[in-house]
Amino acid sequence: MTAPAFARKGAKGRAIRRESTTMEKVSREDEVNKRVDVSATVTVPAEHPARSLSITGTPTPSTAPSVPQQPVAQQKAVPSQLIRYAAAVLEGQSDMLEGIARCFVNDPQIKKHDSEGWILESSEFASCTTGEQIFPIADDIVSRVNSILALYCGATSTFSVQHIYWVNAEGKPLRQIRGSMCVNVFSSKGLAQLRSIRGIQPLGSAVLQTMIINPVVREALSLHGESELSWSQVYDIIEFVDADGIVKAGYATRKKIDAVRQTANHYRHLGNPKNCPLPSNPPTLALGTEFARNLLRRWISDRL
């Protein structure tokens, strides 16, 4: 599948550069249903008004011809120099950031910057040579801080990294800004299945109508939810459909059920993994997810 081509935009919406990203083609059905974040960063002078990027685009079907890659001229590598200074500029509720700053005063440190606002400084940035390299490090630090705040304060995703303020080796102040968009990589086979006629209506409508009149089917779908599955959900779906019922209905073999359920049970009890060991050949979460989804689809189909 080809991800959208997109334009990088400055503060006034002027396209700075166009890029396209081609996602690795996946052939296995269990690896298709996922969300992919497409992101880009660009460096601007520190005095530039832009603080973020806007990314837009239209997904291209995997059947579309790919753009041929142009040969890249080989250039002599120039040794990179370490940056002089860097800070991650934070985005969040102002009064929360002010309160948080008093709790994190060493390394890393959260403090107020004269022109950039609330920032995060860390010695972990010292090994970087570009502002782009700082983003994943800063995101990881912020994630750790947010976990602490969630535990002690009950706060949820309190703040995030907006952009990077940095000074390069020549002493020039710069700003690294970024933008992203989420692309749903979905199963065309699944859509075709939902369009297929079941009785006098598409399967999608049939399932929706059954949810209204049958609370058990509604409960089954609530176990799945609206997003990707965790191992705990995989385990719950197997338990809901019932292992004996799965074998009796011919949905899967006992051996397959045991392998997926034992793996799911192991990850449900990571606090005490010795009592819940993995099987000899544990499936991946992608395979476990497709196994649980297939069970649920077949179980629902038998109740339409």
C-alpha positions in Angstrom: 0.0 0.0 0.0 1.2 3.5 -0.8 0.8 6.1 1.8 -0.3 9.6 0.8 1.9 12.1 -0.8 1.9 15.2 1.3 3.1 18.8 1.4 5.0 20.3 4.3 3.4 23.6 5.2 4.8 26.7 7.0 2.8 29.1 9.2 1.1 30.6 6.2 0.3 27.3 4.5 3.0 27.6 1.9 4.2 24.2 0.7 7.9 23.9 1.6 8.5 20.5 0.1 6.5 17.5 -1.1 7.3 14.0 -0.1 5.7 10.6 -0.5 6.1 7.5 1.7 5.6 4.0 0.5 4.6 1.5 3.1 6.0 -2.0 2.9 3.5 -4.2 1.2 2.0 -6.8 3.5 0.5 -9.9 2.1 -0.7 -11.7 5.3 -4.2 -10.8 6.3 -3.3 -10.7 10.0 -0.8 -7.9 9.4 -3.1 -5.7 7.4 -5.5 -4.3 10.1 -3.5 -1.5 11.7 -3.1 2.2 12.0 0.0 3.8 10.6 1.3 7.2 11.6 2.9 9.1 8.8 5.1 11.9 10.1 7.6 14.4 8.8 9.9 17.0 10.3 11.5 20.2 8.9 14.1 22.6 10.2 13.3 26.3 10.2 15.2 29.3 11.7 14.3 30.0 15.3 12.8 33.4 14.4 10.3 31.7 12.0 6.7 31.8 13.3 5.9 28.2 12.4 5.5 25.8 15.4 4.1 22.7 13.7 3.4 21.1 10.3 0.1 20.3 8.6 0.1 17.0 6.6 -2.6 16.2 4.2 -3.0 13.6 1.5 -5.1 10.9 -0.1 -4.2 7.2 0.4 -3.3 5.4 -2.8 -4.5 1.8 -3.3 -1.8 -0.9 -3.4 -2.8 -1.7 -6.9 -1.7 1.7 -8.1 1.7 1.9 -9.9 4.5 3.0 -7.6 6.6 6.0 -8.4 10.0 4.9 -9.8 12.8 5.8 -7.5 15.3 8.2 -8.9 19.0 7.4 -8.6 20.6 9.4 -5.8 24.0 11.0 -6.5 26.6 9.8 -4.1 28.0 12.6 -2.0 31.1 12.6 0.1 30.2 12.1 3.8 30.8 15.1 6.0 31.4 14.4 9.7 28.5 15.7 11.8 29.1 18.0 14.7 27.3 17.9 18.0 24.7 20.5 18.7 25.5 23.2 21.2 22.1 23.3 22.9 18.7 21.7 22.6 15.4 21.7 24.4 12.0 20.1 23.7 9.3 22.7 23.7 6.2 21.4 25.5 2.6 21.6 24.7 -0.1 21.3 27.4 -2.2 23.0 30.0 -0.2 26.0 31.2 -1.1 25.7 34.9 -0.4 22.0 34.8 3.0 22.6 33.3 3.8 25.2 35.9 2.9 22.8 38.7 4.8 19.9 37.0 8.0 22.1 36.7 8.4 22.1 40.5 8.5 18.3 40.5 11.2 17.8 37.9 14.1 20.1 38.6 17.2 17.9 38.0 18.1 16.0 34.8 15.8 16.0 33.0 14.4 19.4 34.0 11.2 21.2 33.1 11.4 25.0 33.2 10.1 28.2 31.5 12.0 29.6 28.5 11.7 33.4 27.7 10.7 33.0 24.1 9.7 29.3 23.7 7.5 28.8 26.8 7.7 25.6 28.8 10.6 23.4 27.8 12.3 20.1 28.7 16.1 20.0 29.0 18.0 16.8 29.3 21.6 15.6 29.1 20.3 12.8 26.8 20.1 15.4 24.0 23.9 16.0 24.1 24.8 13.2 21.7 22.6 14.5 18.9 23.8 16.3 15.8 20.4 17.5 14.5 17.1 18.6 16.0 15.3 15.7 14.3 17.3 13.2 16.4 16.0 14.8 19.6 12.3 14.1 18.9 12.2 10.3 19.8 14.4 11.0 22.9 12.2 13.8 24.1 9.0 11.8 23.4 10.4 8.9 25.5 11.2 11.2 28.4 7.8 12.9 28.3 6.1 9.4 28.2 8.0 8.5 31.4 6.9 11.7 33.1 3.3 11.2 32.0 3.4 7.7 33.5 4.5 9.1 36.8 1.8 11.8 36.7 -0.8 9.2 35.9 0.2 7.1 38.9 0.5 9.9 41.4 -1.9 12.5 40.1 -4.4 10.6 38.1 -3.6 12.7 35.1 -3.9 11.4 31.5 -1.5 12.4 28.7 -0.8 15.7 30.5 1.6 17.2 27.9 3.6 16.4 24.8 6.5 17.6 22.7 5.4 20.3 20.3 8.8 21.1 18.7 12.5 21.2 19.3 14.5 24.4 19.9 18.2 23.8 19.2 21.5 25.6 18.4 23.7 23.9 15.8 27.5 23.5 15.9 27.9 26.9 14.2 25.8 28.7 16.9 22.7 29.2 14.8 19.4 28.9 16.7 16.9 26.7 14.9 13.6 25.1 15.4 12.6 21.5 14.4 8.9 21.3 13.7 6.9 18.2 12.8 3.5 17.0 11.8 1.7 13.7 11.4 -1.4 12.0 10.1 -2.9 8.6 10.9 -3.7 6.3 8.0 -5.9 3.2 8.6 -4.5 0.3 6.7 -7.5 -2.0 6.5 -8.5 -5.3 5.0 -10.2 -5.1 1.6 -11.2 -8.7 2.1 -13.1 -7.7 5.3 -14.9 -4.9 3.4 -15.9 -7.3 0.7 -17.2 -9.7 3.4 -19.3 -7.0 5.0 -20.8 -6.1 1.6 -21.8 -9.7 0.9 -25.5 -10.3 1.1 -26.8 -12.2 4.1 -30.5 -12.9 3.5 -31.9 -9.6 2.1 -29.2 -7.2 3.4 -25.4 -6.8 3.6 -23.6 -8.7 6.3 -22.7 -5.3 8.0 -26.4 -4.4 8.4 -27.2 -8.0 9.5 -24.6 -7.9 12.3 -25.8 -4.4 13.4 -29.4 -5.5 13.5 -28.5 -8.6 15.5 -26.6 -6.5 18.1 -29.8 -4.6 18.7 -32.0 -7.6 19.4 -29.4 -10.0 20.8 -27.5 -8.6 23.9 -25.1 -11.6 23.9 -23.8 -10.6 20.4 -23.6 -7.0 21.6 -21.5 -8.2 24.5 -19.3 -10.2 22.3 -18.5 -7.2 20.1 -17.9 -5.1 23.2 -15.1 -7.5 24.1 -13.4 -6.6 20.9 -14.0 -2.9 21.0 -13.0 -0.3 18.4 -9.3 -0.6 18.3 -6.4 -3.2 18.1 -6.6 -6.1 20.5 -4.4 -6.7 23.5 -3.4 -10.1 24.7 -6.0 -9.8 27.6 -8.7 -9.2 25.0 -7.6 -12.2 23.0 -7.8 -14.3 26.1 -11.3 -13.0 27.0 -12.6 -13.6 23.5 -11.4 -17.3 23.6 -13.0 -17.7 27.1 -16.2 -16.0 25.9 -16.7 -18.3 22.9 -15.5 -21.2 25.1 -12.8 -23.7 24.1 -15.1 -26.7 24.0 -17.6 -24.8 21.9 -14.8 -23.7 19.5 -13.8 -27.3 18.9 -17.3 -28.6 18.7 -18.3 -25.9 16.1 -15.1 -26.6 14.1 -13.7 -23.1 14.4 -10.3 -24.3 15.4 -8.4 -27.3 16.8 -7.7 -27.8 20.5 -4.0 -27.5 19.8 -4.3 -24.1 18.2 -6.6 -22.9 20.9 -4.2 -24.0 23.7 -1.2 -22.3 22.0 -3.0 -18.9 21.6 -4.7 -19.0 25.0 -1.5 -20.0 26.9 0.4 -17.2 25.2 -2.3 -14.7 26.0 -2.5 -15.9 29.6 1.3 -15.5 29.9 1.1 -11.8 28.9 -1.9 -11.3 31.2 0.2 -12.4 34.1 3.6 -10.7 33.5 3.8 -9.9 37.2 4.2 -13.6 37.9 5.3 -15.2 34.5 6.8 -18.3 36.1 3.3 -19.6 36.9 2.1 -18.9 33.3 4.9 -20.0 30.9 4.8 -19.5 27.2 4.2 -22.5 24.9 7.1 -23.9 22.9 6.1 -22.0 19.8 4.1 -18.9 20.9 2.2 -17.0 18.2 2.7 -13.2 17.7 0.1 -10.8 18.9 -0.8 -10.2 15.2 -1.5 -13.9 14.8 -3.3 -14.1 18.1 -5.5 -11.1 17.1 -6.5 -12.7 13.8 -7.2 -16.0 15.6 -9.6 -14.2 18.1 -11.2 -12.1 15.4 -11.8 -15.2 13.2 -13.4 -17.0 16.2 -15.7 -14.0 16.9 -16.7 -13.5 13.2 -17.6 -17.2 12.9 -19.4 -17.2 16.2 -21.5 -14.2 15.3 -22.2 -15.6 11.8 -23.8 -18.6 13.4 -26.2 -16.3 15.3 -27.5 -14.2 12.4 
